[in-house]
């Protein structure tokens, strides 16, 4: 695997996504096309394709599973954007902003059924795919529910937070790898190890998101300007700060509500001085190391998945 | 089948629904319990149980499929209530009113995965259930999308309307019967005939809903006071009226926007005088007759399903 091969997988996924839903009421086909033609990084379906290939399954055969994973992921984005009232996603208006909340709800619902139809219509796919997909969906919902619960709490512990991101992000990455392993027909041991590897990658990915939320400018993240901070969303860094320097960080958040630039500067300064920034960076690194250790213990050629791990480590947006 | 046996099936369904989701974040378990403990008529899962029994499958074995159908139906209600901004459902506040839109979206999403988990966890259920369930979900979404599209059009034909209600209501009734037939393991012919029977029952059911919307008081319907009329929702009767007496009905709708009681009186008077009320009643009757004819041609004991047809014919709320 190299950057060029990665891009060709991404191109293939992007092309196929456009064909997922072409007939149906215009008020569904248009927003679904809009969402699926967006500029996502396609990390989850790429993980499915790479895992399948690692386990000896061709890209052609694993493609429907990969597409299902990406459609599922985009379903969660469309609904989460309503809940968080995010106005932009990947540099374009969110569905509920461009159309309305009703259209966005229905777009997500329909996408979920399309994801499952992709799995059900592929001849020869093992029945084990559906329970993994369905349980994954429930876990993602539970993660999002906890995330929302945490918004109204100031005593969230790091352990609770990690449990939440494992549900919300880790399980979906785990599912992406596991579906690749299932379509390749490997043993339960290998399948579970690859799932566990990917869950940890998901955990690292989310904490890195938390870092980028605070340390990147909003154009890079492609999200609304720091809406998560304003909404009081708990992140790895904010929870540490609320534990270690509650008064200082609460004051900075209050400032951010009125003046985002100054508030953000105060938040960054507090996190840097308290060593929380550094600690989060180390947490990402050690989590990826842990994932790679699991991978190294599995009896499959690991170079492509190691390349994937590095993608996460290196990412800057 | 008699009214007492029907009630005992309903009691069984109600009891089992409460156990569908008990562990998970409180912000999900509470609204899901709230929805599933509501006072729905449980017509869809009852149809699944009756169909399964008609085809020789026990209630115990068909119960998970029946519960899945009811959970799917309630998922659509929770999301539809947000889209239509309905404030009450079955005499209690809707989820987005009691909690908020985000909670209602997530509640629906989680319920969808719970419905599928019910199907996947029952040993011995045929793989054919999942495609039927998943396609049914897509059809329901497409029906709701068309319904919303129609709100902004004044040239909807009766044929388009019937296509829409077939998607939105008919397919879910059809799915309820078909799943009962599938778990009973009958032939494809029987399965499809029972599905077609139930789709027509669903069509009649929806037009009857349209009648009740205009001719019952709101407490009986358990919905917000005639919100559908105010929203300009197209119904069987309104479409006929817009075709036959466009000016008169438009004037009555404008009156209803300001004064619902007077407007509704004008609407009823117009529909009665034009014979549209009578025509809709006849359409319901002939559709149920068509359904019963299909049923009579199938080689299964039809008395329990005939009882079900009568339930629909007789219903007053």
HADDOCK unambig.tbl for C-alpha pairs under 7 A between the chains (distance, minus, plus):
assign (segid A and resid 24 and name CA) (segid B and resid 142 and name CA) 6.80 0.50 0.50
assign (segid A and resid 25 and name CA) (segid B and resid 142 and name CA) 6.31 0.50 0.50
assign (segid A and resid 25 and name CA) (segid B and resid 145 and name CA) 6.57 0.50 0.50
assign (segid A and resid 25 and name CA) (segid B and resid 146 and name CA) 6.24 0.50 0.50
assign (segid A and resid 27 and name CA) (segid B and resid 145 and name CA) 6.20 0.50 0.50
assign (segid A and resid 28 and name CA) (segid B and resid 145 and name CA) 6.65 0.50 0.50
assign (segid A and resid 83 and name CA) (segid B and resid 102 and name CA) 4.59 0.50 0.50
assign (segid A and resid 102 and name CA) (segid B and resid 83 and name CA) 4.59 0.50 0.50
assign (segid A and resid 106 and name CA) (segid B and resid 141 and name CA) 6.34 0.50 0.50
assign (segid A and resid 109 and name CA) (segid B and resid 141 and name CA) 6.95 0.50 0.50
assign (segid A and resid 110 and name CA) (segid B and resid 138 and name CA) 5.58 0.50 0.50
assign (segid A and resid 110 and name CA) (segid B and resid 141 and name CA) 5.83 0.50 0.50
assign (segid A and resid 113 and name CA) (segid B and resid 134 and name CA) 5.64 0.50 0.50
assign (segid A and resid 113 and name CA) (segid B and resid 137 and name CA) 6.32 0.50 0.50
assign (segid A and resid 113 and name CA) (segid B and resid 138 and name CA) 5.68 0.50 0.50
assign (segid A and resid 116 and name CA) (segid B and resid 134 and name CA) 6.78 0.50 0.50
assign (segid A and resid 117 and name CA) (segid B and resid 134 and name CA) 6.66 0.50 0.50
assign (segid A and resid 120 and name CA) (segid B and resid 131 and name CA) 6.39 0.50 0.50
assign (segid A and resid 131 and name CA) (segid B and resid 120 and name CA) 6.38 0.50 0.50
assign (segid A and resid 134 and name CA) (segid B and resid 113 and name CA) 5.62 0.50 0.50
assign (segid A and resid 134 and name CA) (segid B and resid 116 and name CA) 6.78 0.50 0.50
assign (segid A and resid 134 and name CA) (segid B and resid 117 and name CA) 6.65 0.50 0.50
assign (segid A and resid 137 and name CA) (segid B and resid 113 and name CA) 6.31 0.50 0.50
assign (segid A and resid 138 and name CA) (segid B and resid 110 and name CA) 5.56 0.50 0.50
assign (segid A and resid 138 and name CA) (segid B and resid 113 and name CA) 5.67 0.50 0.50
assign (segid A and resid 141 and name CA) (segid B and resid 106 and name CA) 6.33 0.50 0.50
assign (segid A and resid 141 and name CA) (segid B and resid 109 and name CA) 6.95 0.50 0.50
assign (segid A and resid 141 and name CA) (segid B and resid 110 and name CA) 5.83 0.50 0.50
assign (segid A and resid 142 and name CA) (segid B and resid 24 and name CA) 6.80 0.50 0.50
assign (segid A and resid 142 and name CA) (segid B and resid 25 and name CA) 6.33 0.50 0.50
assign (segid A and resid 145 and name CA) (segid B and resid 25 and name CA) 6.58 0.50 0.50
assign (segid A and resid 145 and name CA) (segid B and resid 27 and name CA) 6.21 0.50 0.50
assign (segid A and resid 145 and name CA) (segid B and resid 28 and name CA) 6.65 0.50 0.50
assign (segid A and resid 146 and name CA) (segid B and resid 25 and name CA) 6.24 0.50 0.50
